[in-house]
Amino acid sequence: MFAFIIRRLLQAVGVMLTVALLAFILFQYVGDPVMIMLGQEGTPAEREQLRQDLGLNDPIIVQFYHFLANAVQGDFGLSLRQGQKVSVLLRDRLPATLELSIAAALIALVVGVPLGVYTALKRNGKLSQAFLAFSLLGVSLPTFLIGILLILVFSVQLGWLPSYGRGDTVKLGWWSTGLLTASGWQHLILPAVTLSLFQVALVLRLVRSEMLEVLRADYIKFARARGLTKRAIHFGHALKNTLVPVITIMGLQLGGIIAFAIVTETVFQWPGMGLLFIQAVQFADIPVMAAYLCLISFIFVVINLIVDLLYFAVDPRLRVGLGKSGGGH
């Protein structure tokens, strides 16, 4: 177990070093921070002084070392567009992105799992076929189009829900949340549903596929032979074994939801990290772009590490395999 954790941690460090190198390359080859900060009016002397102050005249290896040292401390400098510390900007936007992503993941599980079970148990039913057709739409339609259609129907035509923003928020220390206000919940519904539709379709099809596979297993046949009720077989045995890979996939998908919330946040002007990143790209705000890249990669790595450890703890076959591998040496 200890060797497994160490190996995963070393892999995580390797991934983060690679991402840090890519982020550092952004600083080197995308735009000129001196020109962006001083503009055309800066004199050659002022530009040279600023390059010296920013450490841009140091050797590349030295610059990368300083970049790594600052990144570990969460220091990515100042935003070239807003003049604020990048860490503060991301900290202020992080709650909005996490609330939206977690809400979308919960919707995917709460809706996708029951639909997947139903379509597996009622394979030939018309309603099951309708759900499968819906899942195809969820996979096929681009997120921005889904968001626009939902805005058109529920905001413009029906006027039930707001079409942009986060609504009223409450400060809990540095964390801001809209979950404690009615306005916050109303503003969350449309973007959360938009972000979750692809995940709902994914979970539905994954649960259906796993459920059908489990229902063909020998131990399910033995359970039927013992006279267990369909309810006990389907929900006490089949569903429990189906949910292990589903939870694993959803854990990995959570990182993707956070990373790809960019489109949803842009459509709904949701004040999260994704919208901040899009604005940074438009203005070539390199520190914000680099910090976002590192933070999202860190979230991916942490979630992957947690899922690996949970899967290792849940599945005894991995522990047995590792024990045999270790014993051979």
C-alpha positions in Angstrom: 0.0 0.0 0.0 2.8 2.4 0.9 4.7 1.7 -2.3 1.5 2.2 -4.3 0.9 5.6 -2.7 4.6 6.7 -3.2 4.4 5.6 -6.9 1.2 7.6 -7.4 2.6 10.7 -5.7 5.8 10.6 -7.8 3.6 10.4 -10.9 1.5 13.3 -9.7 4.7 15.4 -9.1 5.9 14.5 -12.6 2.6 15.7 -14.1 2.7 18.9 -12.2 6.3 19.6 -13.2 5.3 19.1 -16.9 2.3 21.5 -16.5 4.5 24.0 -14.7 6.9 23.9 -17.7 4.1 24.6 -20.1 2.8 27.5 -18.0 6.4 28.9 -17.9 6.6 28.7 -21.7 3.5 30.9 -21.8 5.4 33.6 -20.0 8.3 33.2 -22.4 6.7 33.0 -25.8 3.1 34.4 -25.6 3.1 38.1 -25.6 5.6 40.5 -24.1 4.7 41.4 -20.4 7.0 44.5 -20.6 5.1 45.9 -23.6 1.7 45.0 -22.1 2.6 46.7 -18.8 4.2 49.9 -20.2 2.5 50.2 -23.6 3.9 52.0 -26.5 4.7 55.1 -24.4 7.5 53.4 -22.4 11.0 54.5 -23.0 13.8 51.9 -23.7 15.3 52.7 -20.3 12.0 52.0 -18.6 11.6 48.8 -20.5 15.0 47.6 -19.6 14.5 48.5 -15.9 11.2 46.6 -15.9 12.8 43.6 -17.5 15.5 43.7 -14.8 12.8 44.0 -12.0 10.8 41.1 -13.4 13.9 38.9 -13.8 13.5 38.5 -17.5 17.2 39.0 -18.1 18.1 36.0 -16.0 19.0 32.7 -17.6 16.0 30.5 -18.5 16.9 27.9 -15.9 17.0 30.5 -13.1 13.7 32.0 -14.3 12.1 28.5 -14.3 13.4 27.9 -10.8 11.9 31.2 -9.5 8.7 30.4 -11.3 8.4 27.0 -9.6 9.3 28.4 -6.2 6.6 31.1 -6.5 4.0 28.7 -7.9 4.5 26.3 -5.0 3.6 29.3 -2.7 0.6 30.2 -4.9 2.3 33.3 -6.2 1.8 33.9 -9.9 2.4 37.7 -9.8 0.0 40.4 -10.8 -2.7 40.3 -13.4 -1.6 42.4 -16.4 -5.2 43.5 -17.0 -6.6 44.1 -13.5 -3.4 44.9 -11.6 -4.4 42.6 -8.7 -2.6 39.5 -7.4 -3.6 36.5 -9.5 -3.9 34.3 -6.4 -6.6 36.7 -5.0 -8.5 36.7 -8.3 -8.6 32.9 -8.5 -9.5 32.6 -4.8 -12.5 35.0 -5.3 -13.7 33.0 -8.3 -13.0 29.5 -7.0 -16.3 29.2 -4.9 -18.5 30.0 -7.9 -16.8 27.4 -10.1 -16.8 24.7 -7.4 -20.5 25.3 -6.6 -21.5 25.1 -10.2 -19.4 21.9 -10.9 -20.5 20.0 -7.8 -24.2 20.9 -8.5 -23.7 19.6 -12.1 -22.1 16.4 -10.8 -24.9 15.8 -8.3 -27.5 16.3 -11.0 -25.7 13.8 -13.2 -25.7 11.2 -10.5 -29.2 11.8 -9.2 -30.7 11.7 -12.7 -28.3 9.5 -14.6 -28.1 6.5 -12.2 -31.9 5.9 -11.9 -32.4 6.3 -15.7 -29.5 3.9 -16.4 -31.0 1.3 -14.1 -34.5 1.8 -15.7 -33.2 1.4 -19.2 -31.2 -1.7 -18.3 -34.2 -3.4 -16.6 -36.8 -2.3 -19.2 -34.6 -2.7 -22.3 -37.4 -3.0 -24.8 -39.7 -0.4 -23.4 -40.7 2.7 -25.3 -39.8 5.0 -22.4 -36.3 3.3 -22.2 -35.8 4.0 -25.9 -36.9 7.6 -25.4 -34.3 8.0 -22.6 -31.6 6.5 -24.8 -32.5 8.9 -27.6 -32.3 11.7 -25.0 -28.8 10.5 -24.0 -27.7 10.7 -27.6 -28.8 14.3 -27.7 -27.0 15.1 -24.5 -23.7 13.6 -25.9 -24.1 15.2 -29.4 -25.3 18.7 -28.8 -22.5 21.2 -27.9 -22.7 22.8 -24.4 -23.0 26.4 -25.6 -26.0 25.4 -27.8 -27.8 23.7 -24.9 -27.2 26.8 -22.8 -28.6 29.1 -25.4 -31.7 26.9 -25.9 -32.4 26.8 -22.2 -32.0 30.6 -21.9 -34.4 31.0 -24.9 -37.0 28.8 -23.3 -36.8 29.4 -19.6 -35.6 33.0 -19.5 -36.8 34.7 -22.6 -40.1 33.0 -23.4 -41.2 31.7 -20.0 -39.4 34.2 -17.8 -39.0 31.6 -15.0 -35.3 31.8 -14.4 -32.5 34.4 -14.8 -30.2 34.1 -17.8 -26.9 35.4 -16.4 -24.9 36.1 -13.2 -24.7 34.4 -9.9 -27.4 36.2 -7.9 -27.1 37.3 -4.3 -24.2 35.7 -2.4 -23.3 35.5 1.3 -19.7 35.7 2.6 -18.5 33.0 4.9 -15.0 34.2 5.6 -13.3 34.4 2.2 -15.8 31.9 0.7 -18.8 33.4 -1.1 -21.8 31.2 -1.6 -25.1 31.6 -3.4 -26.6 28.5 -1.8 -28.0 30.5 1.1 -30.2 32.8 -0.9 -33.2 32.2 -3.1 -31.7 34.3 -5.8 -28.5 32.2 -5.8 -30.5 29.0 -6.3 -32.5 30.5 -9.1 -29.3 31.7 -10.9 -27.6 28.3 -10.4 -30.3 26.1 -12.0 -29.8 26.8 -15.7 -26.0 26.7 -15.8 -25.9 23.6 -13.6 -28.4 21.8 -15.8 -26.5 22.9 -18.9 -23.2 21.6 -17.6 -24.7 18.4 -16.3 -26.5 17.2 -19.5 -23.4 15.6 -21.1 -22.6 13.9 -17.7 -26.2 12.7 -17.3 -26.0 11.0 -20.7 -22.6 9.5 -19.9 -23.7 8.1 -16.5 -27.0 6.8 -18.0 -25.2 4.8 -20.7 -22.4 3.7 -18.3 -24.9 2.4 -15.6 -27.0 0.7 -18.3 -24.0 -1.1 -19.8 -22.6 -2.1 -16.4 -26.0 -3.2 -15.2 -26.6 -5.4 -18.2 -23.1 -6.9 -17.8 -23.7 -7.7 -14.1 -27.2 -9.2 -14.7 -25.5 -11.8 -16.9 -23.0 -12.8 -14.2 -23.2 -16.2 -12.6 -23.8 -15.0 -9.1 -27.0 -13.2 -10.3 -28.2 -16.6 -11.8 -27.5 -18.3 -8.5 -29.4 -15.5 -6.6 -32.4 -16.2 -8.9 -32.1 -19.9 -8.3 -32.2 -19.3 -4.6 -35.5 -17.6 -5.0 -34.6 -14.1 -4.2 -37.0 -11.4 -5.2 -36.3 -9.3 -8.3 -36.0 -6.2 -6.1 -33.3 -7.9 -3.9 -31.4 -9.1 -7.0 -31.6 -5.8 -8.9 -30.9 -3.4 -6.1 -29.2 -5.5 -3.4 -26.7 -7.3 -5.7 -26.6 -5.9 -9.3 -26.8 -2.2 -8.5 -24.2 -2.3 -5.7 -21.6 -3.9 -8.0 -22.6 -1.6 -10.9 -21.9 1.6 -8.9 -18.2 0.9 -8.2 -17.0 1.8 -11.8 -19.6 4.5 -12.0 -18.2 6.3 -8.9 -14.7 5.9 -10.3 -15.7 7.5 -13.6 -17.6 10.3 -11.9 -14.6 11.1 -9.7 -12.5 11.5 -12.8 -15.2 13.4 -14.6 -15.4 15.9 -11.7 -12.1 17.3 -12.8 -13.3 17.5 -16.3 -16.5 19.3 -15.2 -14.4 21.9 -13.4 -12.0 22.4 -16.3 -14.6 22.5 -19.0 -17.0 24.8 -17.1 -15.4 27.5 -19.2 -18.1 27.3 -21.9 -21.0 27.3 -19.5 -19.6 30.2 -17.4 -19.1 32.2 -20.6 -22.7 31.6 -21.9 -24.3 32.5 -18.5 -21.6 35.1 -17.5 -21.1 33.0 -14.4 -18.3 34.7 -12.4 -16.1 31.7 -12.0 -12.5 30.8 -12.9 -13.5 29.8 -16.4 -14.9 33.2 -17.3 -11.8 34.8 -15.7 -9.6 32.6 -18.0 -11.6 33.5 -21.1 -11.1 37.2 -20.3 -7.4 36.6 -19.7 -7.1 35.0 -23.1 -8.8 37.9 -24.8 -6.3 40.4 -23.1 -3.2 38.1 -23.2 -3.1 38.2 -19.4 -0.4 35.6 -19.1 -0.1 35.3 -15.3 -3.8 34.5 -15.0 -3.6 32.0 -17.9 -0.6 30.2 -16.3 -2.1 30.2 -12.8 -5.4 28.8 -14.2 -3.6 26.0 -16.1 -1.6 25.0 -13.0 -4.6 25.1 -10.7 -6.8 23.0 -12.9 -4.0 20.5 -13.4 -3.5 20.3 -9.7 -7.3 19.7 -9.2 -7.1 16.9 -11.8 -4.1 15.3 -10.2 -5.6 15.4 -6.7 -8.9 14.0 -7.9 -7.1 11.2 -9.8 -5.0 10.4 -6.8 -8.0 10.2 -4.5 -9.9 8.0 -7.0 -6.9 5.7 -7.4 -6.6 5.3 -3.6 -10.4 4.7 -3.2 -10.4 2.2 -6.0 -7.4 0.4 -4.4 -9.3 0.3 -1.1 -12.6 -0.9 -2.6 -11.3 -3.5 -5.0 -9.4 -6.4 -3.2 -8.1 -7.7 -6.5 -5.7 -4.8 -6.8 -4.4 -5.4 -3.3 -3.9 -9.1 -4.0 -2.1 -8.3 -7.3 0.2 -5.8 -5.6 0.9 -8.2 -2.8 2.0 -10.9 -5.3 4.1 -8.4 -7.2 5.8 -7.2 -4.0 6.3 -10.8 -2.8 8.1 -11.8 -6.0 11.0 -9.5 -5.3 
